[in-house]
């Protein structure tokens, strides 16, 4: 079952399409989106293609990922549309000539603990070499705006001197670890954006995403929230591999996608902005309990294996300040309890017919 056949998911997309975003400025604009089949990139594509199909717009999308079978399954509704194109590419290599773009959205990255520990080189190169190659292409082709998908992880560990991380906060990262490859390479990706702006005049914005969840999560995702959701969908006990005292900010995938569009179209050149639903701050233990309640099961405790432990964040409190995002006019529509419930319901309805995501 393609997720676009799910009524609840379609209502998420319709809600974003109805928001007060300057959609008219996107007519006849071209997008290059890397990480196209990923959790947030795929939702953005559904929104933009939805504007074409239901609102008569002409937004042209070039989607980039590596797995054609997965892409065909995910984007089957658009595959033969004249305003949609897909091609396979490893972003750690220079981008082939594929025309000019008004917007380049770089959303391709390893984004979960097991990938960080088993593919640390790929984690770093996607965020550094990939960002460099895309920025080089953007600057040579005079791309209107480059959007770098960064992360809450760039803030490092809370030094117990802030309740929330604003965009000026910098915490501690032990760079001499395998796990540091993800936050340090995201930091360097941000620095590359600034370098291309200063030296070549490339316009850019940076979205620092909180922990994002939703029905477009990959079935390989090893983040705690993804593991909890899988268990809830299957009606199993929720397995917590720590005391669960970690306090994090979360954002539902459709809300994260809408926030990205607000930042893309309304953000100030060169700005780095937290993308976060400030009403969805929750501990892992509370998160597990919510999903156990949704599944009618219980929370159990288990020791993580070595591969899992190597990829875990050491941050115990990573709560973002969403003030700057709110100043752009954005607000979240799906708080954590509702978002978890919707995610489980959507995935249950598509269970057994996976296309590379939970559904």
C-alpha positions as YAML, in Angstrom:
chain: A
units: angstrom
residues:
- id: 1
  name: UNK
  ca: [0.00, 0.00, 0.00]
- id: 2
  name: UNK
  ca: [1.50, 3.31, -1.07]
- id: 3
  name: UNK
  ca: [1.31, 5.80, 1.78]
- id: 4
  name: UNK
  ca: [-0.48, 8.28, -0.50]
- id: 5
  name: UNK
  ca: [-3.45, 5.92, -0.48]
- id: 6
  name: UNK
  ca: [-3.79, 6.42, 3.27]
- id: 7
  name: UNK
  ca: [-6.55, 8.88, 4.16]
- id: 8
  name: UNK
  ca: [-4.88, 10.08, 7.36]
- id: 9
  name: UNK
  ca: [-1.59, 10.76, 5.60]
- id: 10
  name: UNK
  ca: [-3.37, 12.57, 2.77]
- id: 11
  name: UNK
  ca: [-5.07, 14.77, 5.38]
- id: 12
  name: UNK
  ca: [-1.61, 15.65, 6.78]
- id: 13
  name: UNK
  ca: [-0.50, 16.74, 3.30]
- id: 14
  name: UNK
  ca: [-3.76, 18.65, 2.67]
- id: 15
  name: UNK
  ca: [-3.32, 20.54, 5.95]
- id: 16
  name: UNK
  ca: [0.13, 21.75, 4.91]
- id: 17
  name: UNK
  ca: [-1.07, 22.69, 1.42]
- id: 18
  name: UNK
  ca: [-3.70, 24.94, 3.01]
- id: 19
  name: UNK
  ca: [-1.21, 26.88, 5.16]
- id: 20
  name: UNK
  ca: [-0.48, 30.58, 4.68]
- id: 21
  name: UNK
  ca: [2.70, 30.03, 2.66]
- id: 22
  name: UNK
  ca: [3.48, 32.20, -0.39]
- id: 23
  name: UNK
  ca: [2.73, 29.31, -2.72]
- id: 24
  name: UNK
  ca: [2.30, 31.61, -5.71]
- id: 25
  name: UNK
  ca: [6.02, 32.38, -5.67]
- id: 26
  name: UNK
  ca: [6.71, 28.73, -6.50]
- id: 27
  name: UNK
  ca: [4.94, 28.70, -9.87]
- id: 28
  name: UNK
  ca: [7.34, 27.49, -12.56]
- id: 29
  name: UNK
  ca: [10.13, 27.14, -10.02]
- id: 30
  name: UNK
  ca: [12.48, 24.15, -10.08]
- id: 31
  name: UNK
  ca: [13.59, 22.07, -7.07]
- id: 32
  name: UNK
  ca: [16.46, 19.62, -6.67]
- id: 33
  name: UNK
  ca: [15.83, 17.51, -3.56]
- id: 34
  name: UNK
  ca: [18.42, 15.02, -2.30]
- id: 35
  name: UNK
  ca: [17.43, 12.33, 0.14]
- id: 36
  name: UNK
  ca: [14.16, 12.29, -1.79]
- id: 37
  name: UNK
  ca: [12.82, 9.05, -0.32]
- id: 38
  name: UNK
  ca: [13.78, 10.07, 3.21]
- id: 39
  name: UNK
  ca: [11.46, 10.95, 6.07]
- id: 40
  name: UNK
  ca: [11.20, 14.71, 5.46]
- id: 41
  name: UNK
  ca: [12.23, 15.01, 1.81]
- id: 42
  name: UNK
  ca: [9.50, 12.63, 0.68]
- id: 43
  name: UNK
  ca: [6.84, 14.61, 2.54]
- id: 44
  name: UNK
  ca: [8.00, 17.86, 0.95]
- id: 45
  name: UNK
  ca: [7.74, 16.23, -2.48]
- id: 46
  name: UNK
  ca: [4.19, 15.04, -1.69]
- id: 47
  name: UNK
  ca: [3.26, 18.59, -0.66]
- id: 48
  name: UNK
  ca: [4.70, 20.24, -3.76]
- id: 49
  name: UNK
  ca: [3.26, 17.65, -6.13]
- id: 50
  name: UNK
  ca: [-0.05, 17.99, -4.31]
- id: 51
  name: UNK
  ca: [-0.03, 21.70, -5.04]
- id: 52
  name: UNK
  ca: [0.47, 20.85, -8.72]
- id: 53
  name: UNK
  ca: [-2.29, 18.26, -8.84]
- id: 54
  name: UNK
  ca: [-4.90, 19.91, -6.65]
- id: 55
  name: UNK
  ca: [-4.15, 23.63, -6.98]
- id: 56
  name: UNK
  ca: [-3.05, 23.84, -10.60]
- id: 57
  name: UNK
  ca: [0.49, 24.98, -9.86]
- id: 58
  name: UNK
  ca: [3.53, 24.22, -11.97]
- id: 59
  name: UNK
  ca: [6.34, 23.30, -9.60]
- id: 60
  name: UNK
  ca: [9.08, 21.18, -11.15]
- id: 61
  name: UNK
  ca: [10.86, 18.60, -9.01]
- id: 62
  name: UNK
  ca: [14.05, 16.68, -9.61]
- id: 63
  name: UNK
  ca: [14.26, 14.03, -6.90]
- id: 64
  name: UNK
  ca: [17.61, 12.41, -6.09]
- id: 65
  name: UNK
  ca: [18.23, 9.19, -4.18]
- id: 66
  name: UNK
  ca: [20.11, 5.95, -4.81]
- id: 67
  name: UNK
  ca: [17.57, 3.11, -4.88]
- id: 68
  name: UNK
  ca: [15.36, 3.17, -7.98]
- id: 69
  name: UNK
  ca: [13.03, 0.40, -6.79]
- id: 70
  name: UNK
  ca: [12.36, 2.24, -3.57]
- id: 71
  name: UNK
  ca: [11.89, 5.54, -5.41]
- id: 72
  name: UNK
  ca: [9.49, 4.01, -7.95]
- id: 73
  name: UNK
  ca: [7.40, 2.54, -5.17]
- id: 74
  name: UNK
  ca: [7.33, 5.72, -3.12]
- id: 75
  name: UNK
  ca: [6.69, 8.10, -6.03]
- id: 76
  name: UNK
  ca: [4.61, 5.86, -8.30]
- id: 77
  name: UNK
  ca: [1.83, 8.48, -8.38]
- id: 78
  name: UNK
  ca: [4.21, 11.00, -9.95]
- id: 79
  name: UNK
  ca: [6.65, 8.85, -11.90]
- id: 80
  name: UNK
  ca: [5.31, 9.69, -15.36]
- id: 81
  name: UNK
  ca: [4.25, 13.27, -14.61]
- id: 82
  name: UNK
  ca: [6.01, 15.94, -16.70]
- id: 83
  name: UNK
  ca: [6.81, 18.02, -13.61]
- id: 84
  name: UNK
  ca: [8.57, 15.15, -11.78]
- id: 85
  name: UNK
  ca: [11.93, 13.56, -12.54]
- id: 86
  name: UNK
  ca: [14.11, 11.19, -10.54]
- id: 87
  name: UNK
  ca: [17.66, 10.02, -10.95]
- id: 88
  name: UNK
  ca: [20.03, 7.86, -8.96]
- id: 89
  name: UNK
  ca: [23.15, 9.54, -7.64]
- id: 90
  name: UNK
  ca: [25.66, 9.18, -4.83]
- id: 91
  name: UNK
  ca: [25.97, 12.72, -3.52]
- id: 92
  name: UNK
  ca: [29.53, 12.17, -2.35]
- id: 93
  name: UNK
  ca: [30.39, 12.45, -6.06]
- id: 94
  name: UNK
  ca: [30.04, 15.61, -8.17]
- id: 95
  name: UNK
  ca: [26.53, 16.17, -9.48]
- id: 96
  name: UNK
  ca: [26.16, 15.51, -13.23]
- id: 97
  name: UNK
  ca: [24.83, 18.29, -15.41]
- id: 98
  name: UNK
  ca: [21.07, 18.39, -14.85]
- id: 99
  name: UNK
  ca: [20.10, 21.97, -15.52]
- id: 100
  name: UNK
  ca: [19.41, 25.01, -13.39]
- id: 101
  name: UNK
  ca: [17.41, 25.03, -10.16]
- id: 102
  name: UNK
  ca: [15.75, 27.78, -8.18]
- id: 103
  name: UNK
  ca: [16.04, 25.75, -4.97]
- id: 104
  name: UNK
  ca: [18.35, 22.95, -3.88]
- id: 105
  name: UNK
  ca: [17.31, 21.10, -0.72]
- id: 106
  name: UNK
  ca: [20.06, 18.87, 0.68]
- id: 107
  name: UNK
  ca: [18.27, 16.32, 2.88]
- id: 108
  name: UNK
  ca: [20.44, 13.25, 2.17]
- id: 109
  name: UNK
  ca: [22.26, 11.92, 5.21]
- id: 110
  name: UNK
  ca: [22.62, 8.97, 7.54]
- id: 111
  name: UNK
  ca: [20.27, 9.91, 10.37]
- id: 112
  name: UNK
  ca: [20.14, 7.09, 12.90]
- id: 113
  name: UNK
  ca: [22.48, 5.42, 15.43]
- id: 114
  name: UNK
  ca: [23.12, 2.07, 13.74]
- id: 115
  name: UNK
  ca: [24.11, 3.88, 10.52]
- id: 116
  name: UNK
  ca: [26.45, 6.17, 12.46]
- id: 117
  name: UNK
  ca: [28.26, 3.18, 13.98]
- id: 118
  name: UNK
  ca: [28.30, 0.84, 10.94]
- id: 119
  name: UNK
  ca: [28.90, 3.48, 8.24]
- id: 120
  name: UNK
  ca: [30.77, 6.33, 9.92]
- id: 121
  name: UNK
  ca: [32.64, 7.23, 6.71]
- id: 122
  name: UNK
  ca: [29.41, 7.46, 4.72]
- id: 123
  name: UNK
  ca: [27.88, 9.54, 7.49]
- id: 124
  name: UNK
  ca: [30.66, 12.10, 7.28]
- id: 125
  name: UNK
  ca: [31.06, 12.21, 3.51]
- id: 126
  name: UNK
  ca: [27.34, 12.75, 2.82]
- id: 127
  name: UNK
  ca: [27.37, 15.79, 5.10]
- id: 128
  name: UNK
  ca: [30.72, 17.18, 3.94]
- id: 129
  name: UNK
  ca: [31.57, 16.03, 0.40]
- id: 130
  name: UNK
  ca: [27.89, 15.88, -0.53]
- id: 131
  name: UNK
  ca: [27.27, 19.40, 0.74]
- id: 132
  name: UNK
  ca: [30.39, 20.70, -1.03]
- id: 133
  name: UNK
  ca: [29.44, 19.18, -4.39]
- id: 134
  name: UNK
  ca: [25.88, 20.49, -4.18]
- id: 135
  name: UNK
  ca: [27.00, 23.98, -3.14]
- id: 136
  name: UNK
  ca: [29.53, 24.01, -5.97]
- id: 137
  name: UNK
  ca: [26.79, 23.08, -8.42]
- id: 138
  name: UNK
  ca: [24.43, 25.67, -6.91]
- id: 139
  name: UNK
  ca: [26.97, 28.48, -7.14]
- id: 140
  name: UNK
  ca: [27.99, 27.63, -10.73]
- id: 141
  name: UNK
  ca: [24.34, 27.51, -11.84]
- id: 142
  name: UNK
  ca: [23.25, 30.56, -9.83]
- id: 143
  name: UNK
  ca: [20.74, 28.65, -7.74]
- id: 144
  name: UNK
  ca: [18.37, 31.02, -5.94]
- id: 145
  name: UNK
  ca: [18.55, 29.36, -2.52]
- id: 146
  name: UNK
  ca: [20.34, 26.39, -0.96]
- id: 147
  name: UNK
  ca: [18.71, 24.68, 2.04]
- id: 148
  name: UNK
  ca: [20.97, 22.58, 4.27]
- id: 149
  name: UNK
  ca: [19.18, 20.08, 6.52]
- id: 150
  name: UNK
  ca: [21.15, 20.27, 9.76]
- id: 151
  name: UNK
  ca: [20.36, 18.81, 13.17]
- id: 152
  name: UNK
  ca: [19.85, 19.40, 16.87]
- id: 153
  name: UNK
  ca: [23.00, 17.29, 17.22]
- id: 154
  name: UNK
  ca: [25.24, 20.21, 16.26]
- id: 155
  name: UNK
  ca: [24.61, 21.67, 19.74]
- id: 156
  name: UNK
  ca: [26.37, 18.76, 21.42]
- id: 157
  name: UNK
  ca: [25.80, 18.03, 25.10]
- id: 158
  name: UNK
  ca: [24.05, 20.50, 27.34]
- id: 159
  name: UNK
  ca: [26.60, 22.07, 29.70]
- id: 160
  name: UNK
  ca: [23.82, 22.64, 32.25]
- id: 161
  name: UNK
  ca: [23.82, 26.32, 31.38]
- id: 162
  name: UNK
  ca: [20.67, 26.45, 29.23]
- id: 163
  name: UNK
  ca: [17.12, 25.15, 29.49]
- id: 164
  name: UNK
  ca: [16.73, 25.32, 25.71]
- id: 165
  name: UNK
  ca: [19.23, 25.55, 22.91]
- id: 166
  name: UNK
  ca: [18.84, 28.77, 20.95]
- id: 167
  name: UNK
  ca: [20.68, 29.22, 17.67]
- id: 168
  name: UNK
  ca: [23.74, 30.74, 19.37]
- id: 169
  name: UNK
  ca: [24.29, 27.88, 21.83]
- id: 170
  name: UNK
  ca: [27.31, 25.59, 21.45]
- id: 171
  name: UNK
  ca: [27.69, 22.60, 23.73]
- id: 172
  name: UNK
  ca: [30.38, 19.97, 24.13]
- id: 173
  name: UNK
  ca: [31.22, 17.29, 21.57]
- id: 174
  name: UNK
  ca: [34.04, 14.79, 22.11]
- id: 175
  name: UNK
  ca: [35.37, 14.84, 18.56]
- id: 176
  name: UNK
  ca: [37.70, 11.85, 19.12]
- id: 177
  name: UNK
  ca: [34.91, 9.28, 18.82]
- id: 178
  name: UNK
  ca: [33.19, 7.46, 15.97]
- id: 179
  name: UNK
  ca: [29.83, 8.85, 17.09]
- id: 180
  name: UNK
  ca: [31.10, 12.42, 16.67]
- id: 181
  name: UNK
  ca: [31.14, 11.94, 12.89]
- id: 182
  name: UNK
  ca: [27.47, 12.91, 12.58]
- id: 183
  name: UNK
  ca: [27.33, 16.16, 14.61]
- id: 184
  name: UNK
  ca: [30.80, 17.31, 13.56]
- id: 185
  name: UNK
  ca: [30.06, 16.76, 9.86]
- id: 186
  name: UNK
  ca: [26.76, 18.60, 10.19]
- id: 187
  name: UNK
  ca: [28.69, 21.48, 11.77]
- id: 188
  name: UNK
  ca: [31.13, 21.43, 8.88]
- id: 189
  name: UNK
  ca: [28.24, 21.35, 6.40]
- id: 190
  name: UNK
  ca: [26.95, 24.56, 7.97]
- id: 191
  name: UNK
  ca: [30.43, 26.08, 7.74]
- id: 192
  name: UNK
  ca: [30.58, 25.18, 4.03]
- id: 193
  name: UNK
  ca: [27.30, 27.03, 3.46]
- id: 194
  name: UNK
  ca: [28.79, 30.13, 5.04]
- id: 195
  name: UNK
  ca: [32.02, 29.73, 3.05]
- id: 196
  name: UNK
  ca: [30.17, 29.56, -0.28]
- id: 197
  name: UNK
  ca: [28.10, 32.57, 0.72]
- id: 198
  name: UNK
  ca: [31.16, 34.63, 1.61]
- id: 199
  name: UNK
  ca: [33.32, 33.59, -1.33]
- id: 200
  name: UNK
  ca: [30.82, 32.95, -4.12]
- id: 201
  name: UNK
  ca: [27.69, 34.80, -3.03]
- id: 202
  name: UNK
  ca: [25.51, 31.68, -2.68]
- id: 203
  name: UNK
  ca: [22.24, 32.32, -0.83]
- id: 204
  name: UNK
  ca: [21.44, 29.70, 1.81]
- id: 205
  name: UNK
  ca: [19.37, 28.86, 4.87]
- id: 206
  name: UNK
  ca: [19.93, 26.13, 7.44]
- id: 207
  name: UNK
  ca: [17.24, 24.19, 9.27]
- id: 208
  name: UNK
  ca: [18.38, 22.58, 12.52]
- id: 209
  name: UNK
  ca: [15.82, 19.84, 12.94]
- id: 210
  name: UNK
  ca: [14.81, 18.38, 16.28]
- id: 211
  name: UNK
  ca: [14.23, 14.63, 16.45]
- id: 212
  name: UNK
  ca: [11.63, 14.01, 13.75]
- id: 213
  name: UNK
  ca: [9.21, 11.06, 13.63]
- id: 214
  name: UNK
  ca: [6.23, 10.03, 11.56]
- id: 215
  name: UNK
  ca: [4.86, 7.44, 9.14]
- id: 216
  name: UNK
  ca: [7.55, 8.15, 6.51]
- id: 217
  name: UNK
  ca: [10.33, 6.88, 8.81]
- id: 218
  name: UNK
  ca: [12.50, 4.20, 7.23]
- id: 219
  name: UNK
  ca: [12.06, 0.65, 8.44]
- id: 220
  name: UNK
  ca: [15.85, 0.58, 9.00]
- id: 221
  name: UNK
  ca: [15.69, 3.58, 11.35]
- id: 222
  name: UNK
  ca: [17.28, 2.59, 14.66]
- id: 223
  name: UNK
  ca: [16.46, 5.70, 16.69]
- id: 224
  name: UNK
  ca: [14.66, 4.96, 19.95]
- id: 225
  name: UNK
  ca: [11.40, 6.55, 18.81]
- id: 226
  name: UNK
  ca: [11.43, 4.47, 15.60]
- id: 227
  name: UNK
  ca: [12.02, 1.25, 17.53]
- id: 228
  name: UNK
  ca: [9.20, 2.15, 19.93]
- id: 229
  name: UNK
  ca: [6.83, 2.88, 17.04]
- id: 230
  name: UNK
  ca: [7.62, -0.43, 15.33]
- id: 231
  name: UNK
  ca: [6.83, -2.28, 18.54]
- id: 232
  name: UNK
  ca: [3.55, -0.39, 18.99]
- id: 233
  name: UNK
  ca: [2.51, -1.11, 15.39]
- id: 234
  name: UNK
  ca: [3.14, -4.82, 16.01]
- id: 235
  name: UNK
  ca: [1.33, -4.77, 19.37]
- id: 236
  name: UNK
  ca: [4.49, -5.72, 21.26]
- id: 237
  name: UNK
  ca: [5.97, -4.47, 24.52]
- id: 238
  name: UNK
  ca: [7.99, -1.26, 24.14]
- id: 239
  name: UNK
  ca: [11.68, -1.97, 24.81]
- id: 240
  name: UNK
  ca: [13.54, 0.82, 26.64]
- id: 241
  name: UNK
  ca: [17.32, 0.42, 26.67]
- id: 242
  name: UNK
  ca: [18.08, 2.99, 29.36]
- id: 243
  name: UNK
  ca: [16.38, 4.54, 32.38]
- id: 244
  name: UNK
  ca: [14.63, 6.81, 29.88]
- id: 245
  name: UNK
  ca: [15.46, 10.11, 31.59]
- id: 246
  name: UNK
  ca: [16.75, 11.75, 28.38]
- id: 247
  name: UNK
  ca: [14.68, 14.84, 27.57]
- id: 248
  name: UNK
  ca: [14.42, 15.69, 23.88]
- id: 249
  name: UNK
  ca: [12.41, 17.85, 21.49]
- id: 250
  name: UNK
  ca: [10.37, 16.07, 18.79]
- id: 251
  name: UNK
  ca: [8.51, 17.18, 15.66]
- id: 252
  name: UNK
  ca: [5.97, 15.28, 13.56]
- id: 253
  name: UNK
  ca: [7.20, 14.76, 9.98]
- id: 254
  name: UNK
  ca: [4.43, 16.78, 8.29]
- id: 255
  name: UNK
  ca: [5.08, 19.67, 10.68]
- id: 256
  name: UNK
  ca: [8.82, 19.45, 10.01]
- id: 257
  name: UNK
  ca: [8.14, 19.60, 6.27]
- id: 258
  name: UNK
  ca: [5.89, 22.64, 6.60]
- id: 259
  name: UNK
  ca: [8.48, 24.35, 8.81]
- id: 260
  name: UNK
  ca: [11.12, 23.69, 6.15]
- id: 261
  name: UNK
  ca: [8.94, 25.40, 3.55]
- id: 262
  name: UNK
  ca: [8.38, 28.42, 5.82]
- id: 263
  name: UNK
  ca: [12.13, 28.74, 6.33]
- id: 264
  name: UNK
  ca: [12.87, 28.23, 2.63]
- id: 265
  name: UNK
  ca: [10.45, 30.95, 1.54]
- id: 266
  name: UNK
  ca: [10.54, 33.36, 4.48]
- id: 267
  name: UNK
  ca: [13.91, 32.80, 6.12]
- id: 268
  name: UNK
  ca: [16.60, 35.45, 6.09]
- id: 269
  name: UNK
  ca: [19.63, 34.77, 3.89]
- id: 270
  name: UNK
  ca: [22.32, 33.01, 5.89]
- id: 271
  name: UNK
  ca: [20.09, 32.19, 8.85]
- id: 272
  name: UNK
  ca: [20.24, 28.96, 10.84]
- id: 273
  name: UNK
  ca: [16.89, 28.26, 12.48]
- id: 274
  name: UNK
  ca: [15.74, 25.58, 14.91]
- id: 275
  name: UNK
  ca: [12.90, 23.47, 13.51]
- id: 276
  name: UNK
  ca: [10.98, 22.24, 16.50]
- id: 277
  name: UNK
  ca: [7.52, 21.79, 17.97]
- id: 278
  name: UNK
  ca: [8.09, 23.37, 21.37]
- id: 279
  name: UNK
  ca: [4.99, 21.61, 22.74]
- id: 280
  name: UNK
  ca: [6.51, 18.19, 22.05]
- id: 281
  name: UNK
  ca: [9.35, 18.02, 24.56]
- id: 282
  name: UNK
  ca: [9.28, 14.62, 26.28]
- id: 283
  name: UNK
  ca: [11.50, 12.08, 28.02]
- id: 284
  name: UNK
  ca: [12.18, 8.70, 26.45]
- id: 285
  name: UNK
  ca: [10.35, 7.02, 29.33]
- id: 286
  name: UNK
  ca: [7.27, 9.17, 28.73]
- id: 287
  name: UNK
  ca: [7.52, 8.51, 25.00]
- id: 288
  name: UNK
  ca: [7.68, 4.76, 25.60]
- id: 289
  name: UNK
  ca: [4.68, 4.95, 27.93]
- id: 290
  name: UNK
  ca: [2.59, 6.84, 25.37]
- id: 291
  name: UNK
  ca: [3.29, 4.21, 22.73]
- id: 292
  name: UNK
  ca: [2.70, 1.33, 25.14]
- id: 293
  name: UNK
  ca: [-0.67, 2.89, 25.89]
- id: 294
  name: UNK
  ca: [-1.40, 3.16, 22.17]
- id: 295
  name: UNK
  ca: [-0.48, -0.52, 21.69]
- id: 296
  name: UNK
  ca: [-2.12, -1.80, 24.89]
- id: 297
  name: UNK
  ca: [1.20, -3.28, 26.00]
- id: 298
  name: UNK
  ca: [3.87, -2.40, 28.59]
- id: 299
  name: UNK
  ca: [7.35, -0.91, 28.79]
- id: 300
  name: UNK
  ca: [10.19, -3.38, 29.40]
- id: 301
  name: UNK
  ca: [13.90, -2.73, 29.89]
- id: 302
  name: UNK
  ca: [16.80, -4.27, 27.94]
- id: 303
  name: UNK
  ca: [20.56, -3.75, 27.71]
- id: 304
  name: UNK
  ca: [21.64, -2.38, 24.27]
- id: 305
  name: UNK
  ca: [24.17, -4.31, 22.20]
- id: 306
  name: UNK
  ca: [27.60, -2.87, 21.42]
- id: 307
  name: UNK
  ca: [26.69, -1.66, 17.92]
- id: 308
  name: UNK
  ca: [23.65, 0.16, 19.25]
- id: 309
  name: UNK
  ca: [25.57, 1.69, 22.14]
- id: 310
  name: UNK
  ca: [28.30, 2.97, 19.79]
- id: 311
  name: UNK
  ca: [25.72, 4.94, 17.82]
- id: 312
  name: UNK
  ca: [23.80, 6.41, 20.75]
- id: 313
  name: UNK
  ca: [23.93, 10.10, 21.54]
- id: 314
  name: UNK
  ca: [25.40, 10.93, 24.94]
- id: 315
  name: UNK
  ca: [23.16, 14.00, 25.24]
- id: 316
  name: UNK
  ca: [20.73, 13.70, 28.14]
- id: 317
  name: UNK
  ca: [18.89, 16.98, 27.51]
- id: 318
  name: UNK
  ca: [18.49, 18.42, 24.02]
- id: 319
  name: UNK
  ca: [15.54, 20.81, 24.00]
- id: 320
  name: UNK
  ca: [15.36, 23.44, 21.27]
- id: 321
  name: UNK
  ca: [14.18, 27.04, 21.41]
- id: 322
  name: UNK
  ca: [11.63, 27.59, 18.63]
- id: 323
  name: UNK
  ca: [11.33, 31.39, 18.93]
- id: 324
  name: UNK
  ca: [12.95, 32.26, 15.60]
- id: 325
  name: UNK
  ca: [10.82, 29.75, 13.70]
- id: 326
  name: UNK
  ca: [7.65, 31.13, 15.28]
- id: 327
  name: UNK
  ca: [8.69, 34.62, 14.13]
- id: 328
  name: UNK
  ca: [8.41, 33.35, 10.55]
- id: 329
  name: UNK
  ca: [4.72, 32.69, 11.21]
- id: 330
  name: UNK
  ca: [5.02, 28.91, 11.64]
- id: 331
  name: UNK
  ca: [3.34, 26.78, 14.29]
- id: 332
  name: UNK
  ca: [3.03, 23.05, 14.77]
- id: 333
  name: UNK
  ca: [-0.32, 21.32, 14.23]
- id: 334
  name: UNK
  ca: [0.38, 17.83, 15.59]
- id: 335
  name: UNK
  ca: [1.60, 17.58, 19.21]
- id: 336
  name: UNK
  ca: [3.50, 14.51, 20.33]
- id: 337
  name: UNK
  ca: [0.65, 12.36, 21.69]
- id: 338
  name: UNK
  ca: [-1.50, 12.98, 18.60]
- id: 339
  name: UNK
  ca: [1.45, 12.52, 16.25]
- id: 340
  name: UNK
  ca: [2.45, 9.20, 17.76]
- id: 341
  name: UNK
  ca: [-1.15, 7.98, 17.55]
- id: 342
  name: UNK
  ca: [-1.45, 9.03, 13.90]
- id: 343
  name: UNK
  ca: [1.87, 7.42, 13.04]
- id: 344
  name: UNK
  ca: [0.90, 4.08, 14.58]
- id: 345
  name: UNK
  ca: [-2.53, 4.11, 12.93]
- id: 346
  name: UNK
  ca: [-1.16, 4.95, 9.47]
- id: 347
  name: UNK
  ca: [1.51, 2.27, 9.70]
- id: 348
  name: UNK
  ca: [-0.92, -0.35, 10.99]
- id: 349
  name: UNK
  ca: [-3.19, 0.29, 8.02]
- id: 350
  name: UNK
  ca: [-0.30, -0.32, 5.63]
- id: 351
  name: UNK
  ca: [1.22, -3.20, 7.60]
- id: 352
  name: UNK
  ca: [2.51, -6.12, 5.60]
- id: 353
  name: UNK
  ca: [2.85, -4.11, 2.40]
- id: 354
  name: UNK
  ca: [6.12, -2.31, 2.99]
- id: 355
  name: UNK
  ca: [7.70, -0.22, 0.25]
- id: 356
  name: UNK
  ca: [10.88, 0.62, 2.09]
- id: 357
  name: UNK
  ca: [9.11, 2.45, 4.92]
- id: 358
  name: UNK
  ca: [7.06, 0.99, 7.76]
- id: 359
  name: UNK
  ca: [3.97, 0.84, 5.62]
...
